[in-house]
């Protein structure tokens, strides 16, 4: 018996490991595989029982590197080096570290012990870091080039400004001379060259200045700013299924991985002990109710009746003693009895009087038991007993646990979680299973504290991923954590962000899987009618920002503006510029 319990204990310990463990005996039969191994290789928990290693792995596609590592351990008769292998399951590809050890079969009864660790996510994170580093380097290079281009444009703009000032001086002299010529023309009394009127030409200043500087009309444009993150697909919500009562598992109707509908039966619990508790609660309820009924009709209760009878009997005895005392007084007045007999009659009469008073006090005491605090206590006891009885009844009726929502059944997780098996003792409130809602998905990610202020609930997001290439799924930010996640690196606090995917189509529901990696693009700034101008058209002077704008009369002015966000080549103007304004472009 002890050996069987030890085996169950060892089995339970192996099932709690995050690493997969596989044991193969000397005949090539699989002796044992824990839960983690079955999940990594997409094998049902009971599929390996009685199967041969050759049939289960050598003849299956996608396990070649893994089988080579195991066979190497058998050939070398010792512990092989730790190897990294790739496997391909029906869901996706995984990267594993495999350590296999050949065991002395005469002593242990097994041939090979294989320990497997899943490093898929670690490798993906490493690849993502490499890609992000390359992306950051590329962006830095672009920013450097843009900065150099901006510096060169500023130098060109400075030179152009000098030329413009020179041209403006010449234009001013030209205009002054033009006005003098026009005035002379109007003031001269006659034509000294033949008497014929010369046509005058109206030369506008706008034509002169327009030919000097290139301009561009400002029109509203869509302007967005985004943040790119990486996360993991999660179910839209996970509902815990807990035990409503304490007892033993009688039947299991749904296993992890099953798809269930709302109100489908999941687990049935043994209620024999609860039935006994219900009967005891009913007995207590009946007693408390009878006691309350007795107190509510206390004046007709047996105790009050007995007390009243005692008072009547005491009064009868008192009346009798009073008659005997009167007779004794009459007889002694006639000298027919001795004085001692009168004294005895007086003592008897006094004793009967005390008996009456005692009986009346007892009656009042008995009557007090049915009113005041005694009655209130009886009411509370009856209500408590009734509530306990109703609670036991409801628990007895909830012995069968049903699915709260439609979804996929998953096993309870956590350090205290135990596999759900028939006959196992469960306590009230213990998590039995969980239901994942697959009608909606969410993506969980983390963001650095530097960018945290940019993320807000309700922002638009787009989801892509290597596991569902070709799809661009819309979503929205539903939650931003108000405190840093535990375990974040020192100096770089990370805050959890959850993005919910809404309005999923049939294709999305078919291709999306919980646990897939996902790339998230969150739109942190969206202005559909932004006014954008080239960065090179903006000047910084005296701590202010200026743009050169052409006025309606054709002349130019430097206008102070307020800038917003900046892209690689443009800057948003928030204030100081209107749609349709013409700005001067650098040459």
ABEGO torsion letter per residue (X at the ends): XAAAAAAAAAAAAAAABABBBBBBBAAGBBABBBAAAAAAAGBBAAAABGBBAAAAAAABBGAAAAAAAAAAAAAAGBBBBBBBBBBBBAABBBBBBBBBBBBBAAAAGBABBBBBBBAAAAAAAAAAAAAAAAAAAAAAAAAAAAAAAAAAAAAAAAAAAAAAAAAAAAAAAAAAAAAAAAAAAAABABBAAGGBBBBBBBBBAAAAAAAABBBBBBBBBBBBBBBBBBBBBBBABBBBBBBABBEBBABBABBBGBBBBBGBBABBBBAAAAAAAAAAAAAAAAAAAAAAAAAAAAAABAAAAAAAAAAAAAAAAAAAAAAAAAAAAAAAAAGABBAAAAAAAAAAAAAAAAAAAAAAAAAAAAAAAABEAAAAAAAAAAAAAAAAAAAAAAAAAAABBBBABBEBBBBBBEAABBBBBBGBBBBBGBBABBBBBAABBBBBBBBBAAAAAABBBGBBBBBBBAABBGBBBBBBBABBBABBBBGBBBGBBBBBBBBBBBGBBAAAAAABBBGBBBBBBBBABBBABBBBBBAAABBBBGGBBBBBBBBAAGBBBBBBBBBBBBBAABBBBABGBBBGBBBBBBX
